[in-house]
Amino acid sequence: MRILYDLIPSEAETAVALGFFDGVHRGHRAVLSDAVACKKDGLVPAAFTFRHTPKPRDRNMQLLTFERKIELLEEIGIELLYVIDFDKVRRKSPEQFVREILSGVFNARRVFCGFNYRFGVSGGGNTDDLVRLCRAENILATVCAPVTVDGMLASSTEIRGLLRDGDVRRANRLLGYEFGIRGVTVEGNHLGSAMETPTVNLMIPHELVLPRFGVYASRVSFDGKSYIGVTNIGVKPTVGDSNAPNCETWMPEYEGGKLYGKEVEVRLVGFIRPEKRFESLSELEKAIKNDGGLALRMMKNEYKTNNNNQ
């Protein structure tokens, strides 16, 4: 995938997906996939997005990191991605955006957006305006219908709410993948060493939405392998010495060595219990082992259910 950080005109004709795509969730994928499908018509699948959200209130509420978003866009099939500073386009009228950006920069022949897409200065343009203005530039604009899963709207707002409630199962269904945290492991309180199994400590990227503080069944991936984990999201009130939330995971079946400095991804699968303070480390250790047993049963039951549904 070619990534451009400036408004350099495309020589090839394109099919453009419009949106911030902060979660690349099922709703976003409908828009992106329609653009990718135009490759069969000789158009380059393209997307237009921003490095940072145009909505200040959402800056610490993202569903994935920018790096992960790039990976997912490429996996879906986007071949040309414009990542533009919002200030470069924020003052353009809807007419200027279509004429100068979609026609002049993208050389667009097809354009796709979600049902609630807004564009132009102060978000003054709506989907009806986009269709009308694109028609004047000989561009066919398509507004994709809302995507629902189990009666829930696949939207970033809905997913954030589910994560804040700890309902990662339903959030994951709307995302189309498991919400996760990826990073390089850092040194923790050495609690795992006392349990004869190292724990994985990850700092939560500042831009990510914080799930409900508590304990989750999780899936832990590193070195091409996957393990069942029990993950605490929060401030570790029993042993923590900071108010900064982090992600600490214990893997009941892992028998390897310490993981400091290794890149690891932890994906949350199911909520087990809220975070709580214990009176002693022995009580905490007992609770973690009990949580580990619950996580193992939860994940193995899910594996059986998924296999039976195939």
C-alpha positions in Angstrom: 0.0 0.0 0.0 1.3 3.5 -0.9 0.8 6.1 1.8 0.9 9.8 1.0 1.0 12.5 3.7 0.5 15.4 1.3 -2.1 16.3 -1.3 -0.1 14.9 -4.3 -2.4 14.3 -7.3 -3.0 10.7 -8.3 -2.2 9.8 -11.9 -4.4 6.8 -11.8 -8.2 6.9 -11.5 -9.4 5.9 -8.1 -12.3 4.6 -6.1 -12.2 6.4 -2.7 -13.5 5.4 0.7 -14.1 8.5 2.9 -13.9 8.4 6.7 -11.7 8.6 9.7 -12.0 4.8 10.2 -11.0 5.0 13.8 -12.0 1.4 14.4 -12.0 -0.2 10.9 -15.1 -1.9 12.3 -17.8 -3.7 10.4 -19.5 -0.5 9.4 -16.2 1.0 8.1 -15.4 -2.3 6.3 -18.6 -2.0 4.3 -17.4 1.3 2.9 -13.8 0.2 2.4 -14.8 -3.1 0.8 -17.0 -1.3 -1.8 -14.0 0.8 -2.8 -11.8 -2.2 -3.0 -14.4 -4.0 -5.2 -13.9 -1.3 -7.9 -10.4 -2.7 -8.6 -12.1 -5.0 -11.1 -13.2 -2.0 -13.0 -9.7 -0.7 -13.3 -9.8 1.8 -10.4 -7.2 2.0 -7.7 -8.8 1.3 -4.2 -8.0 4.4 -2.2 -8.9 5.9 1.2 -8.8 9.4 2.6 -8.2 9.8 6.4 -6.4 11.8 9.0 -3.5 11.1 11.4 -5.6 12.4 14.3 -9.3 12.6 14.8 -11.0 15.8 13.8 -13.1 15.6 17.0 -11.0 16.8 20.0 -13.3 15.0 22.5 -12.4 11.6 20.9 -8.6 12.0 20.9 -8.2 9.6 23.8 -11.1 7.3 22.7 -9.7 5.5 19.7 -10.5 1.9 19.1 -7.1 1.1 17.7 -3.7 2.7 17.2 -2.8 4.5 14.0 -0.3 1.8 13.2 -2.8 -0.9 13.6 -5.3 1.0 11.4 -2.8 1.2 8.6 -2.3 -2.6 8.8 -6.0 -3.3 8.7 -6.6 -0.9 5.7 -3.9 -2.8 3.8 -5.3 -6.2 4.7 -8.7 -5.1 3.4 -7.2 -4.2 0.1 -6.7 -0.4 0.1 -3.8 0.4 -2.3 -3.5 4.2 -2.0 -3.9 5.9 1.3 -3.9 9.7 1.9 -3.2 10.6 5.5 -3.6 14.3 5.6 -3.3 17.0 8.3 -6.9 18.0 9.1 -5.9 21.7 9.0 -5.1 21.4 5.3 -8.8 20.8 4.5 -10.8 22.0 7.4 -11.6 25.4 5.8 -12.6 24.1 2.4 -16.3 24.4 1.5 -18.1 21.2 0.4 -17.8 22.4 -3.2 -14.0 22.9 -2.9 -13.5 19.6 -1.2 -15.2 17.7 -4.0 -13.6 19.7 -6.8 -10.1 20.2 -5.4 -9.6 17.0 -3.3 -11.8 14.2 -4.7 -11.5 15.3 -8.4 -8.2 17.3 -8.4 -6.1 15.1 -6.0 -7.7 11.7 -6.0 -8.8 11.7 -9.7 -11.8 9.8 -8.3 -14.4 8.1 -10.4 -16.2 6.4 -7.5 -16.6 7.6 -4.0 -18.0 5.7 -1.0 -19.0 7.0 2.5 -21.1 6.0 5.5 -24.7 7.1 6.0 -23.6 9.8 8.6 -20.6 11.3 6.7 -20.0 15.0 7.0 -17.5 17.1 5.1 -16.4 20.6 4.3 -15.9 23.5 6.7 -17.6 22.9 10.1 -19.0 19.7 8.7 -21.5 21.7 6.6 -21.8 19.1 3.8 -23.9 15.9 4.2 -24.3 12.8 2.1 -26.9 14.4 -0.2 -24.5 17.2 -0.9 -21.7 14.7 -1.6 -23.8 12.8 -4.2 -24.9 16.1 -5.9 -21.5 17.7 -5.9 -19.8 14.6 -7.1 -22.3 14.2 -10.0 -21.2 17.6 -11.2 -17.6 16.4 -11.4 -18.6 13.1 -13.2 -18.0 11.1 -10.0 -20.4 8.5 -8.8 -20.9 8.8 -5.0 -22.5 5.9 -3.1 -23.8 6.2 0.5 -23.5 2.9 2.3 -26.3 1.7 4.4 -25.9 1.3 8.2 -24.4 -2.1 9.3 -26.1 -3.9 12.2 -24.9 -7.0 14.0 -27.4 -8.8 16.3 -29.6 -5.7 16.2 -26.7 -3.4 17.2 -25.4 -0.6 15.0 -21.8 -1.0 14.1 -20.6 2.4 15.0 -17.5 3.7 16.9 -19.8 5.4 19.5 -21.6 2.1 20.2 -18.4 0.1 20.5 -16.8 2.6 22.9 -19.8 2.4 25.1 -19.7 -1.4 25.2 -15.9 -1.4 26.0 -16.5 1.1 28.8 -19.1 -1.2 30.2 -16.8 -4.2 29.9 -18.9 -5.9 27.3 -16.0 -6.9 25.1 -17.9 -9.8 23.6 -20.5 -7.6 21.9 -17.9 -4.9 21.2 -15.8 -7.5 19.3 -18.8 -8.6 17.3 -19.2 -5.1 16.1 -15.5 -4.6 15.5 -15.2 -7.8 13.5 -12.0 -8.6 15.4 -11.0 -8.7 19.1 -10.1 -5.5 20.8 -6.5 -5.6 21.7 -3.4 -3.8 23.1 -0.1 -4.3 21.5 3.3 -3.2 22.7 6.7 -4.1 24.1 6.5 -5.7 27.6 7.8 -3.7 30.5 8.9 -4.8 34.0 6.1 -5.0 36.5 5.8 -6.0 40.2 7.3 -9.5 39.7 4.0 -11.0 40.9 4.2 -13.6 38.1 7.6 -14.8 39.2 6.2 -15.6 42.6 3.6 -17.7 40.8 6.3 -19.4 38.8 4.9 -17.9 35.5 5.9 -14.5 34.2 3.3 -11.9 33.6 3.0 -9.6 30.5 2.9 -5.9 31.4 1.9 -3.5 28.6 1.4 0.2 28.8 -1.9 1.2 27.3 -1.4 3.6 24.4 -2.7 7.0 25.4 -5.0 7.3 22.4 -6.9 4.1 23.1 -10.3 4.1 24.8 -10.0 2.5 28.3 -12.1 -0.6 28.7 -13.9 -1.0 32.1 -11.3 -1.7 34.8 -11.4 -5.3 35.7 -10.3 -8.8 34.8 -10.8 -10.4 31.4 -10.2 -13.7 29.6 -7.8 -12.9 26.9 -5.7 -14.2 24.0 -2.0 -13.5 24.1 0.2 -13.6 20.9 3.9 -13.4 20.5 6.6 -15.2 18.5 3.9 -16.7 16.2 2.2 -18.5 19.1 -1.0 -17.9 21.0 -1.8 -18.5 24.7 -4.9 -18.2 26.9 -4.5 -15.3 29.4 -6.2 -13.6 32.2 -5.7 -9.9 31.9 -6.2 -7.1 34.4 -7.0 -3.7 33.0 -6.6 -0.9 35.6 -4.3 0.4 38.3 -3.6 -2.8 40.2 -4.9 -1.4 43.6 -3.3 -4.2 45.7 0.3 -3.8 44.4 0.2 -0.8 42.1 2.2 2.4 42.9 0.8 4.5 40.1 -2.6 5.8 39.0 -1.7 5.2 35.4 -3.7 2.3 34.0 -1.9 -0.6 32.4 -2.6 -4.1 31.1 -1.1 -7.0 33.0 -1.7 -10.6 31.8 -0.9 -14.0 33.4 -0.9 -17.1 31.2 -1.9 -20.2 33.1 -0.4 -22.6 30.6 2.7 -20.7 29.6 5.9 -22.5 30.6 8.5 -20.3 29.0 10.9 -17.6 30.3 10.6 -13.9 31.0 9.1 -11.8 28.3 10.6 -8.3 29.0 11.3 -6.4 25.8 9.3 -8.7 23.6 6.5 -7.4 21.4 3.2 -8.9 22.5 -0.5 -8.5 21.6 -3.2 -9.1 24.2 -6.8 -9.3 22.9 -9.7 -9.2 25.3 -12.4 -11.9 24.9 -14.6 -11.9 27.9 -15.2 -10.0 31.2 -14.6 -12.0 34.4 -14.9 -9.5 37.3 -14.3 -5.9 38.3 -10.9 -4.8 39.5 -10.7 -4.9 43.3 -8.2 -4.4 46.2 -7.1 -7.5 48.2 -5.8 -7.4 51.7 -2.7 -9.5 51.0 -0.6 -10.7 48.1 -1.6 -14.3 49.0 -5.3 -13.4 48.5 -4.4 -11.7 45.2 -2.4 -14.7 44.0 -5.3 -17.0 44.9 -7.8 -14.7 43.0 -5.5 -14.6 39.9 -5.3 -18.4 39.8 -9.0 -18.7 40.2 -9.5 -16.1 37.4 -7.0 -18.1 35.3 -9.1 -21.2 35.7 -12.3 -19.3 34.7 -10.4 -17.9 31.7 -9.3 -21.3 30.6 -12.8 -22.7 30.8 -14.3 -19.7 29.1 -11.9 -19.8 26.2 -12.1 -23.5 25.7 -15.9 -23.5 25.7 -15.8 -20.7 23.1 -13.4 -22.8 20.9 -15.9 -25.7 21.1 -18.8 -23.4 20.3 -17.1 -21.9 17.3 -16.1 -25.3 15.9 -19.7 -26.6 16.4 -21.0 -23.6 14.5 -18.8 -24.1 11.5 
